[in-house]
Amino acid sequence: MSYFVTGATGFIGRHLVQELLDHREGTVFVLVRAGSMGRMEALVRRWGSERVVPVVGDLGEPGLGVAASWVAEHAGEVDHLFHLAAIYDMTADDATNEALNVGGTRHALELASALRVGCFHQVSSVAAAGEHRGRFDETMFDEGQHLPSAYHRTKHESERIVREEATVPWRVYRPAIVVGHSQTGEMDKVDGPYYFFPLMKRLRDALPSWLPLVGVDLGDTNVVPVDYVAAAMDHLAHLPGHDGEAFHLVNPEPQPVVDMVNAFCAAAGAPTFATPLDRRVTTAGPLGRLPGALRPTALLGKVVGNGLVQAVLDPVTSRAGVPAEVLAHTSFSAVFDSRRTERALAGSGIAVPDLESYARTLWGYWEEHLDETTGRDRAARQALQGKHVVITGASSGIGQVTALKVAQAGGVPVLVARGKDKLEETRAVIERRGGSAHVYPCDLSDLEAIDALCAQLVADLPSVDFVVNNAGRSIRRSLALSQDRFHDFERTMQLNYFGAIRLVMGLLPTMREQGRGHVVNVSSIGVQTNPPRFSAYVASKAALDSWSNVVSSELVGDGVTFTGIHMPLVRTPMIAPTKIYDKFPTISPAQAADLVVTAMVERPHEINTALGNAGAVVHTLAPKLAFRVLNMAYHVFPDSAAARGDGTARESEQIMLARLFRGVHW
């Protein structure tokens, strides 16, 4: 078979092409504008297949602007033409929607007819249902429903064109709101529920997660991950006997808007919303007899749609980053019946996962890759613009996200870690976003390699403005199991202490000569709380703290300062081997990176948590009590399987203790 895909550079399109490459054979032709060939070539490299062949054309031209000679050469050879190129944006204007959604569909059908394709696959949207009330199944299309926006109208019109004007067999797919990949979290832009993520982040930073908030029943929504949509389309497209049918790529069960918001709030660590009235109260009894136009969701749509009210709302919603158009369409009045799709997918293993199972993955990706808070922060831009920031451990976790945030604020990350390939990937991401970065592979446990690195940095860089000592090694092992493993202490000290101070000492002359420089040491809450089984790790971090404190007094007046961050437990690859942490409350790498940025912007001597400070006070005022509590934890949380050297995990984790001492390593 061979395929032709429009919109292959788009979010759904990229994943569909990957599905075709993974599960089908034959050439995949992809439409690309001449000016976007560079971007397409980068995508082809990412797909890693010679079966992807770009075809130059344009969505706005008749026949998609594909050369007549190419059409003549390939007529009768293309089995499936997937038309995904369109505008998927509630905020787009009428002209853009008309040109891309309606005009583009007509042009795609012209090409399909000229190529005599086996089947034309139109990617529509549940927006074609407009404001239909009640069940909307896959056989329904024009039911007299109101189409409230240009997006709804053009999605409906483009589907009508396929149904009435296609000269080749066709199938239609109506996805619900498409969010990121359920396994990786990958998303290409802020859209749909993502508009509310900055508000959730503010709630997390301002309020404790246990505080219940008052919510309002705003009806039902429907979100599906992009990997489900791409896999379902690939499977449905190849089932015989389904031409002329539409498929709802939706969650079979409507999702209350409040439940969706709460899933993401929980993933963010923000407080969740309690709905004051059960749905049944508003749909039964006196309230249930209210006309549809007086129900909360309808009222919200009418309020936002009112010109005068919208003029007042626009500054407020834009300040919060939520377009007013999105507020008006947070829920669906229709309930999408997807039984036809479910029957067709039966036995394939393709199904919509529960949002709760991947909400944290989506949130993590947004927080690390799409959150633009740092770039919009005036203080961060003023402190980091044009500054060179040396970041160790920059290939993953805290270091990688810190690099992305530094670049977002206009800084130049200098990426240091052992693995060059991962550093290059991070640099490529930064450069695609318009920033710049430098890559310096180095084994930071090798002191001679660090000396060479320092000499190279001083020679290559115009300045060394910040050093972030983030690279580290953590070992969770009791002293009882360490009698014949003294090398654990040596290796931990070598990287966490000797490597860190060797780097600072190598760059210190340059910073003193500049008359400025700031060192950020990513330390640990364990230095303040002294948890059991971390004697090697905590000792190495305490040594770095003490060294920095002493050196700080010697550098007063030289313009070189230090910040130590007593970091709570962070969800990074470093803690992954200790499976007991999977159920522990942790902060995300992005939250940790925000602390690093704060350290560079505000330059405090220390950044601590309330629990860490409390631990330090208790150790000072009541050390015996502190040791009794820690001994209890020592017995509650046994050594991990890795520490014992066997393959049997006997952890009887006590989540209550972990939540009580939130962020402490146990």
C-alpha positions as CSV (number, residue, x, y, z in Angstrom):
1,M,0.0,0.0,0.0
2,S,0.9,3.6,-0.3
3,Y,-0.4,6.6,1.6
4,F,-0.8,10.4,1.2
5,V,-1.0,12.5,4.3
6,T,-1.8,16.2,4.6
7,G,-1.0,17.9,7.8
8,A,1.9,15.5,8.6
9,T,3.8,18.2,10.4
10,G,0.8,18.8,12.7
11,F,0.3,17.2,16.1
12,I,-2.1,14.4,15.1
13,G,-0.4,14.0,11.7
14,R,3.0,13.3,13.1
15,H,1.7,10.5,15.3
16,L,-0.4,9.1,12.5
17,V,2.6,8.9,10.2
18,Q,4.5,7.1,13.0
19,E,1.6,4.6,13.3
20,L,1.7,3.9,9.6
21,L,5.5,3.4,9.6
22,D,5.2,1.1,12.6
23,H,2.3,-1.1,11.5
24,R,2.0,-0.8,7.7
25,E,4.2,-1.2,4.7
26,G,4.6,1.0,1.6
27,T,5.5,4.6,0.9
28,V,4.0,7.4,2.9
29,F,3.8,10.6,0.8
30,V,3.5,13.8,2.9
31,L,2.4,17.2,1.7
32,V,4.7,20.0,2.5
33,R,5.0,23.7,1.5
34,A,8.2,24.6,-0.2
35,G,9.0,27.0,2.6
36,S,8.6,24.3,5.2
37,M,10.9,21.7,3.6
38,G,13.5,22.1,6.3
39,R,11.0,21.4,9.1
40,M,9.8,18.3,7.1
41,E,13.3,17.0,6.6
42,A,13.9,17.3,10.4
43,L,10.7,15.3,11.0
44,V,11.8,12.6,8.4
45,R,15.0,12.2,10.3
46,R,13.0,11.9,13.5
47,W,10.8,9.2,12.0
48,G,14.0,7.5,10.8
49,S,12.5,5.9,7.7
50,E,13.2,6.3,4.0
51,R,9.6,5.4,3.3
52,V,8.5,9.0,4.0
53,V,8.6,11.0,0.8
54,P,7.8,14.8,0.9
55,V,5.6,16.1,-1.9
56,V,5.6,19.9,-2.5
57,G,2.2,21.5,-2.5
58,D,0.0,24.0,-0.7
59,L,-3.3,23.6,1.2
60,G,-4.6,26.9,-0.4
61,E,-4.1,25.8,-4.0
62,P,-6.5,23.8,-6.2
63,G,-5.5,20.1,-6.0
64,L,-3.3,21.1,-3.1
65,G,-0.9,22.6,-5.6
66,V,0.7,19.2,-6.3
67,A,2.4,19.2,-9.7
68,A,0.4,17.7,-12.5
69,S,3.3,15.5,-13.5
70,W,3.5,14.0,-10.1
71,V,-0.3,13.3,-10.1
72,A,0.0,11.7,-13.5
73,E,2.9,9.5,-12.4
74,H,1.1,8.3,-9.2
75,A,-2.5,8.1,-10.3
76,G,-4.1,4.9,-9.2
77,E,-1.2,4.0,-6.8
78,V,-2.3,5.8,-3.6
79,D,-4.6,3.5,-1.5
80,H,-5.4,6.0,1.4
81,L,-5.4,9.7,1.5
82,F,-5.5,11.1,5.0
83,H,-6.6,14.7,5.2
84,L,-5.5,16.2,8.5
85,A,-4.3,19.7,7.4
86,A,-6.7,22.1,9.0
87,I,-7.0,24.7,11.8
88,Y,-7.6,23.2,15.2
89,D,-8.0,26.5,17.2
90,M,-11.2,27.9,18.7
91,T,-9.6,31.4,18.7
92,A,-8.9,31.5,15.0
93,D,-10.8,34.1,12.9
94,D,-13.5,33.3,10.3
95,A,-11.3,33.9,7.3
96,T,-8.6,31.5,8.5
97,N,-11.1,28.8,9.4
98,E,-12.9,29.2,6.0
99,A,-9.6,29.0,4.0
100,L,-8.0,26.1,5.8
101,N,-11.0,24.0,6.9
102,V,-13.4,24.4,4.0
103,G,-11.1,25.4,1.1
104,G,-8.4,22.9,2.1
105,T,-10.9,20.1,2.2
106,R,-12.2,20.9,-1.3
107,H,-8.6,21.0,-2.6
108,A,-7.8,17.7,-1.0
109,L,-10.8,16.1,-2.6
110,E,-9.7,17.4,-6.0
111,L,-6.3,15.7,-5.5
112,A,-8.0,12.5,-4.3
113,S,-10.1,12.4,-7.3
114,A,-7.2,13.0,-9.7
115,L,-5.2,10.3,-8.0
116,R,-8.1,7.9,-7.9
117,V,-7.3,7.0,-4.3
118,G,-8.8,3.9,-2.7
119,C,-10.3,5.9,0.2
120,F,-10.4,9.5,1.4
121,H,-10.1,9.9,5.2
122,Q,-11.4,13.2,6.5
123,V,-10.3,14.2,10.0
124,S,-13.3,16.2,11.2
125,S,-14.1,17.0,14.9
126,V,-16.9,16.5,17.4
127,A,-17.3,20.3,16.9
128,A,-19.4,19.3,13.8
129,A,-22.2,18.4,16.3
130,G,-22.3,22.1,17.4
131,E,-24.7,22.7,20.3
132,H,-26.9,19.6,19.7
133,R,-28.5,18.5,22.9
134,G,-28.6,14.9,23.9
135,R,-27.2,11.8,22.2
136,F,-25.3,12.4,19.0
137,D,-24.4,9.1,17.4
138,E,-22.1,8.3,14.5
139,T,-24.9,8.1,11.9
140,M,-26.0,11.7,12.7
141,F,-24.7,14.7,10.9
142,D,-27.1,17.5,10.0
143,E,-29.6,17.6,12.8
144,G,-30.4,21.3,12.6
145,Q,-27.9,22.0,15.4
146,H,-26.7,25.5,16.2
147,L,-23.1,26.1,15.2
148,P,-21.9,28.8,17.5
149,S,-18.4,29.7,16.1
150,A,-16.5,29.8,12.8
151,Y,-14.6,26.7,14.0
152,H,-17.9,24.7,14.5
153,R,-19.3,26.0,11.2
154,T,-16.3,25.2,9.1
155,K,-15.9,21.7,10.6
156,H,-19.5,21.0,9.8
157,E,-19.2,22.4,6.3
158,S,-16.0,20.5,5.5
159,E,-17.6,17.3,6.5
160,R,-20.7,18.1,4.4
161,I,-18.4,18.6,1.4
162,V,-16.9,15.2,1.8
163,R,-20.3,13.6,2.2
164,E,-21.8,15.2,-0.8
165,E,-19.0,16.0,-3.2
166,A,-16.5,13.2,-2.9
167,T,-16.0,11.1,-6.0
168,V,-14.0,8.5,-4.2
169,P,-14.9,6.3,-1.2
170,W,-14.6,8.2,2.1
171,R,-14.5,7.8,5.9
172,V,-14.8,10.5,8.6
173,Y,-13.2,10.7,12.0
174,R,-14.5,13.0,14.7
175,P,-11.9,13.3,17.5
176,A,-12.9,15.0,20.8
177,I,-10.5,17.4,22.5
178,V,-7.1,16.0,21.7
179,V,-4.4,16.2,24.5
180,G,-0.9,15.0,24.7
181,H,0.5,11.5,24.4
182,S,-0.6,9.3,27.3
183,Q,2.8,7.7,27.7
184,T,5.2,10.5,27.0
185,G,3.0,13.6,27.6
186,E,4.2,15.1,24.3
187,M,2.1,18.1,23.1
188,D,3.0,20.7,20.6
189,K,1.0,23.7,21.8
190,V,-1.2,25.2,24.5
191,D,-4.8,24.3,23.6
192,G,-8.0,23.1,25.3
193,P,-7.5,22.3,29.0
194,Y,-3.8,23.4,28.7
195,Y,-5.0,27.0,28.8
196,F,-6.0,26.5,32.5
197,F,-2.7,25.0,33.5
198,P,-1.0,28.3,34.5
199,L,-4.0,29.0,36.8
200,M,-3.5,25.6,38.4
201,K,0.2,26.3,38.9
202,R,-0.7,29.5,40.7
203,L,-3.1,27.7,42.9
204,R,-0.4,25.1,43.7
205,D,2.1,27.8,44.6
206,A,-0.4,29.8,46.7
207,L,-2.5,27.3,48.5
208,P,-2.0,23.9,50.3
209,S,-3.1,20.9,48.3
210,W,-5.4,19.7,51.0
211,L,-7.6,22.8,50.9
212,P,-10.9,22.1,49.2
213,L,-12.1,24.8,46.8
214,V,-15.7,25.5,45.8
215,G,-16.5,24.4,42.3
216,V,-19.4,24.8,39.9
217,D,-20.9,22.0,37.8
218,L,-20.1,23.2,34.2
219,G,-21.3,20.1,32.5
220,D,-19.4,17.4,30.6
221,T,-16.3,17.6,28.4
222,N,-14.5,14.9,26.5
223,V,-10.7,14.6,26.1
224,V,-8.6,11.8,24.4
225,P,-4.8,11.4,24.1
226,V,-3.2,11.8,20.7
227,D,-1.8,8.3,20.7
228,Y,-5.3,6.8,21.0
229,V,-6.5,9.0,18.1
230,A,-3.6,8.0,15.8
231,A,-3.8,4.3,16.6
232,A,-7.6,4.2,16.2
233,M,-7.5,6.0,12.8
234,D,-4.8,3.6,11.5
235,H,-6.9,0.6,12.6
236,L,-10.2,1.9,11.4
237,A,-8.9,3.0,8.0
238,H,-7.8,-0.5,7.2
239,L,-11.0,-2.4,8.2
240,P,-13.0,-3.5,5.2
241,G,-16.6,-2.6,4.7
242,H,-16.8,0.8,6.5
243,D,-16.7,3.3,3.7
244,G,-19.2,6.1,4.0
245,E,-19.2,5.9,7.8
246,A,-18.1,8.3,10.5
247,F,-16.3,7.4,13.7
248,H,-16.3,9.2,17.1
249,L,-12.8,9.1,18.5
250,V,-14.0,10.1,22.0
251,N,-14.1,8.9,25.6
252,P,-17.1,6.6,25.7
253,E,-18.1,8.0,29.1
254,P,-18.7,11.8,29.3
255,Q,-16.2,13.5,31.6
256,P,-17.5,16.2,34.0
257,V,-15.5,19.4,33.5
258,V,-14.9,19.5,37.3
259,D,-13.5,16.0,37.3
260,M,-11.1,16.9,34.4
261,V,-9.9,20.0,36.2
262,N,-9.5,18.0,39.4
263,A,-7.4,15.4,37.6
264,F,-5.0,18.0,36.4
265,C,-5.0,19.9,39.8
266,A,-4.1,16.6,41.5
267,A,-1.4,16.0,39.0
268,A,0.0,19.5,39.7
269,G,-0.2,19.2,43.4
270,A,-2.8,22.0,43.6
271,P,-6.0,22.0,45.7
272,T,-9.1,20.4,44.0
273,F,-12.6,21.6,43.5
274,A,-15.6,20.3,45.3
275,T,-18.9,20.6,43.3
276,P,-21.5,22.1,45.6
277,L,-24.5,20.4,43.9
278,D,-24.6,16.9,42.6
279,R,-25.5,16.7,38.9
280,R,-28.6,14.8,39.7
281,V,-29.9,17.8,41.7
282,T,-29.6,20.1,38.7
283,T,-31.2,17.6,36.3
284,A,-34.1,16.4,38.4
285,G,-36.7,18.1,40.5
286,P,-37.4,21.9,40.2
287,L,-33.9,22.7,39.0
288,G,-34.1,20.0,36.4
289,R,-37.2,21.7,34.9
290,L,-35.2,24.8,34.1
291,P,-35.0,25.6,30.4
292,G,-31.7,24.5,28.9
293,A,-30.8,28.2,28.2
294,L,-30.9,28.9,32.0
295,R,-28.5,26.1,33.0
296,P,-25.0,27.0,34.1
297,T,-23.1,26.0,30.9
298,A,-25.6,27.7,28.6
299,L,-25.5,30.9,30.7
300,L,-21.7,30.9,30.6
301,G,-21.7,30.6,26.8
302,K,-24.3,33.4,26.5
303,V,-22.4,35.7,28.9
304,V,-19.0,35.1,27.1
305,G,-20.7,35.5,23.7
306,N,-22.2,38.9,24.7
307,G,-20.1,41.6,23.1
308,L,-20.2,44.0,26.0
309,V,-19.5,41.4,28.6
310,Q,-16.8,39.9,26.5
311,A,-15.1,43.3,26.2
312,V,-14.9,43.3,30.0
313,L,-13.8,39.6,30.2
314,D,-11.1,39.8,27.5
315,P,-8.5,41.7,29.6
316,V,-9.2,39.4,32.6
317,T,-9.0,36.1,30.7
318,S,-6.0,37.2,28.6
319,R,-4.2,38.1,31.7
320,A,-4.8,34.6,33.0
321,G,-3.9,33.2,29.6
322,V,-7.4,31.8,28.9
323,P,-9.1,33.0,25.7
324,A,-12.7,34.0,26.2
325,E,-13.7,31.7,23.4
326,V,-12.3,28.7,25.3
327,L,-14.4,29.7,28.4
328,A,-17.5,29.6,26.2
329,H,-16.9,26.0,25.1
330,T,-15.5,24.3,28.1
331,S,-18.2,21.6,27.9
332,F,-20.4,19.8,25.3
333,S,-24.1,19.8,25.2
334,A,-24.1,16.7,23.2
335,V,-23.3,13.2,24.5
336,F,-21.2,11.5,21.8
337,D,-22.3,7.9,21.1
338,S,-19.2,5.9,20.0
339,R,-20.6,2.4,19.9
340,R,-19.8,1.9,16.2
341,T,-16.2,2.9,16.9
342,E,-16.0,0.6,19.9
343,R,-17.3,-2.4,18.0
344,A,-14.8,-1.7,15.2
345,L,-11.9,-1.5,17.6
346,A,-12.9,-4.6,19.6
347,G,-10.0,-7.0,19.9
348,S,-7.4,-4.5,18.7
349,G,-6.3,-3.5,22.2
350,I,-6.9,0.2,21.3
351,A,-9.0,2.0,23.9
352,V,-9.2,5.4,25.6
353,P,-7.2,5.3,28.9
354,D,-8.7,6.9,32.1
355,L,-7.5,10.5,32.3
356,E,-6.4,9.9,35.9
357,S,-3.9,7.4,34.7
358,Y,-2.0,9.9,32.5
359,A,-2.9,13.4,33.8
360,R,0.4,13.5,35.7
361,T,2.3,12.7,32.5
362,L,0.5,15.5,30.6
363,W,1.1,18.0,33.4
364,G,4.8,17.0,33.7
365,Y,5.4,17.6,29.9
366,W,3.6,20.9,30.0
367,E,5.5,22.1,33.0
368,E,8.8,21.1,31.6
369,H,8.3,22.1,27.9
370,L,5.3,24.4,27.4
371,D,5.2,26.5,30.5
372,E,6.4,30.0,29.6
373,T,6.2,31.5,33.1
374,T,10.0,32.0,33.3
375,G,10.2,33.8,30.0
376,R,7.4,36.2,31.0
377,D,9.0,37.0,34.4
378,R,10.7,40.4,34.2
379,A,13.1,39.7,37.0
380,A,14.2,36.4,35.5
381,R,14.8,38.1,32.1
382,Q,16.7,40.9,33.7
383,A,19.0,38.5,35.7
384,L,19.6,35.9,33.0
385,Q,19.4,37.8,29.6
386,G,22.6,37.1,27.7
387,K,24.2,35.4,30.8
388,H,26.2,32.2,30.5
389,V,25.0,29.6,32.9
390,V,27.1,26.4,33.4
391,I,24.7,23.6,34.4
392,T,26.0,20.2,35.4
393,G,23.8,17.1,35.1
394,A,22.0,18.9,32.2
395,S,21.1,15.8,30.2
396,S,18.0,15.0,32.3
397,G,15.9,15.9,35.3
398,I,16.4,19.1,37.2
399,G,19.4,20.1,35.1
400,Q,17.7,19.7,31.7
401,V,14.6,21.6,32.8
402,T,16.7,24.4,34.3
403,A,18.5,24.7,31.0
404,L,15.2,25.1,29.2
405,K,14.0,27.8,31.6
406,V,17.3,29.7,31.4
407,A,17.1,29.7,27.6
408,Q,13.4,30.8,27.9
409,A,14.6,33.9,29.9
410,G,17.2,34.8,27.3
411,G,20.2,33.2,29.0
412,V,22.7,30.9,27.4
413,P,22.8,27.4,29.0
414,V,26.2,25.7,29.0
415,L,25.2,22.1,29.2
416,V,27.6,19.7,31.0
417,A,27.1,16.0,31.6
418,R,28.7,12.7,30.7
419,G,26.5,11.8,27.7
420,K,26.9,14.0,24.6
421,D,23.9,12.7,22.7
422,K,21.4,13.7,25.3
423,L,23.0,17.1,25.7
424,E,22.8,17.6,21.9
425,E,19.1,16.7,22.1
426,T,18.5,19.4,24.7
427,R,20.5,21.9,22.7
428,A,18.4,21.1,19.6
429,V,15.2,21.7,21.6
430,I,16.5,25.1,22.8
431,E,17.6,26.1,19.3
432,R,14.2,25.1,17.8
433,R,12.7,27.6,20.3
434,G,14.9,30.4,19.2
435,G,17.5,30.2,22.0
436,S,21.2,29.1,22.0
437,A,23.2,26.7,24.1
438,H,26.6,25.1,24.3
439,V,27.5,21.5,24.9
440,Y,30.5,20.2,26.9
441,P,30.5,16.5,27.6
442,C,32.5,15.7,30.8
443,D,32.8,13.0,33.4
444,L,32.4,15.0,36.5
445,S,33.8,12.3,38.7
446,D,37.2,12.6,36.8
447,L,39.1,15.5,38.4
448,E,41.5,15.9,35.4
449,A,38.6,16.0,33.0
450,I,37.0,18.8,35.1
451,D,40.3,20.7,34.9
452,A,40.3,20.4,31.1
453,L,36.6,21.4,31.0
454,C,37.3,24.6,33.0
455,A,40.2,25.6,30.7
456,Q,37.9,25.0,27.7
457,L,35.0,27.0,29.2
458,V,37.3,30.0,30.1
459,A,38.8,29.9,26.5
460,D,35.4,29.6,24.7
461,L,33.0,31.7,26.7
462,P,32.9,35.5,27.0
463,S,31.9,35.2,30.6
464,V,31.0,32.7,33.3
465,D,28.0,34.2,35.1
466,F,26.4,31.3,36.9
467,V,27.5,27.8,37.9
468,V,24.7,25.3,38.9
469,N,26.1,22.3,40.7
470,N,23.3,19.9,40.0
471,A,25.0,16.7,39.0
472,G,24.9,14.2,41.8
473,R,24.8,10.6,42.9
474,S,22.4,9.2,45.5
475,I,22.8,6.0,47.4
476,R,20.1,4.6,49.7
477,R,21.8,1.9,51.9
478,S,22.0,1.3,55.6
479,L,25.3,1.2,57.4
480,A,24.7,-2.5,58.2
481,L,24.7,-3.3,54.5
482,S,27.7,-1.0,53.7
483,Q,30.4,-2.7,55.7
484,D,32.0,-4.2,52.5
485,R,31.0,-1.2,50.2
486,F,33.2,1.6,51.3
487,H,33.4,2.5,47.6
488,D,29.8,3.8,47.9
489,F,31.1,6.6,50.1
490,E,34.1,7.3,47.9
491,R,32.0,7.5,44.7
492,T,29.4,9.7,46.2
493,M,32.0,12.0,47.7
494,Q,33.9,12.1,44.4
495,L,31.0,13.4,42.3
496,N,28.9,15.3,44.9
497,Y,31.7,17.0,46.7
498,F,35.1,16.8,45.0
499,G,33.8,17.2,41.5
500,A,31.6,20.1,42.5
501,I,34.3,22.1,44.3
502,R,36.9,21.3,41.6
503,L,34.6,22.9,39.0
504,V,34.0,26.0,41.1
505,M,37.7,26.3,41.9
506,G,38.6,26.0,38.3
507,L,36.1,28.8,37.3
508,L,36.6,31.0,40.3
509,P,39.6,33.0,39.0
510,T,37.5,34.0,36.0
511,M,34.5,35.1,38.1
512,R,36.7,37.1,40.5
513,E,38.4,38.8,37.5
514,Q,34.9,39.6,36.2
515,G,33.9,40.9,39.6
516,R,30.7,38.9,39.4
517,G,29.5,35.3,39.6
518,H,27.0,33.2,41.4
519,V,27.2,29.5,42.3
520,V,24.0,27.5,43.0
521,N,24.5,24.2,44.8
522,V,21.6,21.8,44.6
523,S,21.9,20.3,48.0
524,S,19.3,18.1,49.9
525,I,16.7,18.4,52.6
526,G,18.5,15.5,54.1
527,V,21.3,17.8,55.3
528,Q,18.7,19.4,57.6
529,T,16.7,16.3,58.5
530,N,19.4,13.5,58.5
531,P,17.2,10.6,57.3
532,P,18.5,7.1,57.8
533,R,20.2,5.0,55.1
534,F,21.5,8.2,53.4
535,S,24.8,8.6,55.3
536,A,26.9,8.6,52.1
537,Y,24.7,11.0,50.2
538,V,23.9,13.4,53.0
539,A,27.5,13.6,54.1
540,S,28.6,14.5,50.6
541,K,26.0,17.3,50.3
542,A,26.8,18.5,53.9
543,A,30.4,18.7,52.9
544,L,29.5,20.9,49.9
545,D,27.4,23.1,52.0
546,S,30.1,23.6,54.6
547,W,32.8,24.3,52.0
548,S,30.5,26.9,50.3
549,N,29.8,28.6,53.6
550,V,33.4,28.9,54.5
551,V,34.4,30.1,51.0
552,S,31.6,32.6,50.9
553,S,33.2,34.5,53.8
554,E,36.5,34.7,51.9
555,L,34.9,36.0,48.7
556,V,33.0,38.9,50.3
557,G,33.8,41.9,48.1
558,D,34.8,39.9,45.1
559,G,31.3,39.8,43.7
560,V,31.1,35.9,43.9
561,T,28.2,34.5,45.9
562,F,26.6,31.2,46.7
563,T,23.1,29.8,47.2
564,G,22.5,26.3,48.7
565,I,19.1,24.8,47.9
566,H,18.1,22.1,50.4
567,M,16.0,20.4,47.8
568,P,13.1,18.1,48.8
569,L,12.5,14.8,47.1
570,V,12.3,15.3,43.3
571,R,10.7,12.9,40.8
572,T,13.9,12.4,38.7
573,P,15.6,9.3,37.1
574,M,18.0,9.4,40.1
575,I,15.3,8.1,42.5
576,A,13.7,5.7,40.0
577,P,15.6,2.6,41.2
578,T,14.1,3.0,44.7
579,K,10.5,1.8,43.9
580,I,9.3,2.8,47.3
581,Y,9.4,6.4,46.1
582,D,6.7,5.7,43.4
583,K,4.0,6.4,46.0
584,F,5.8,9.2,47.8
585,P,4.8,12.8,47.5
586,T,7.5,14.5,45.4
587,I,8.0,17.7,43.6
588,S,8.5,17.7,39.8
589,P,11.8,18.5,38.0
590,A,10.1,21.8,36.8
591,Q,9.3,22.8,40.4
592,A,12.9,22.1,41.4
593,A,14.1,24.1,38.3
594,D,12.0,27.0,39.4
595,L,13.9,27.0,42.7
596,V,17.2,27.0,40.8
597,V,16.0,30.0,38.7
598,T,14.9,31.8,41.9
599,A,18.4,31.2,43.4
600,M,20.0,32.8,40.3
601,V,17.5,35.7,40.3
602,E,17.3,36.6,44.0
603,R,20.7,35.1,45.1
604,P,19.7,34.2,48.7
605,H,22.2,32.3,50.8
606,E,19.9,29.4,51.2
607,I,16.5,28.1,49.9
608,N,14.8,25.8,52.3
609,T,11.5,24.2,52.9
610,A,9.4,24.7,56.0
611,L,9.9,21.0,56.9
612,G,13.6,21.2,56.4
613,N,13.9,24.2,58.7
614,A,11.7,22.4,61.2
615,G,14.0,19.4,61.0
616,A,17.1,21.5,61.6
617,V,15.5,23.2,64.6
618,V,14.4,19.8,66.2
619,H,17.9,18.4,65.7
620,T,19.3,21.4,67.5
621,L,16.8,21.7,70.4
622,A,15.7,18.0,70.9
623,P,18.3,15.8,69.2
624,K,17.2,12.6,71.1
625,L,13.6,13.1,70.1
626,A,14.7,13.5,66.5
627,F,16.8,10.4,66.5
628,R,13.9,8.4,68.0
629,V,11.6,9.5,65.2
630,L,14.2,8.8,62.6
631,N,14.8,5.3,64.1
632,M,11.1,4.6,63.8
633,A,11.3,5.5,60.1
634,Y,14.4,3.4,59.8
635,H,12.4,0.3,60.8
636,V,9.2,1.3,58.9
637,F,11.1,1.6,55.6
638,P,13.5,-1.3,55.1
639,D,16.4,-1.4,52.7
640,S,15.4,-1.6,49.1
641,A,15.9,-4.7,47.0
642,A,18.8,-3.0,45.2
643,A,20.5,-2.1,48.4
644,R,20.1,-5.7,49.8
645,G,21.5,-7.1,46.5
646,D,18.5,-9.4,46.0
647,G,15.6,-9.3,43.6
648,T,12.8,-9.5,46.2
649,A,11.2,-6.2,47.1
650,R,9.7,-6.4,50.6
651,E,9.0,-2.7,51.1
652,S,6.0,-2.2,53.4
653,E,5.9,1.5,52.7
654,Q,4.0,3.7,55.1
655,I,2.5,6.5,53.0
656,M,1.1,8.2,56.0
657,L,4.6,8.8,57.4
658,A,5.8,9.9,53.9
659,R,3.0,12.5,53.7
660,L,3.6,13.7,57.2
661,F,7.2,14.4,56.4
662,R,6.6,15.5,52.8
663,G,9.7,15.7,50.7
664,V,12.1,13.8,53.0
665,H,14.1,10.9,51.6
666,W,13.3,7.7,53.5
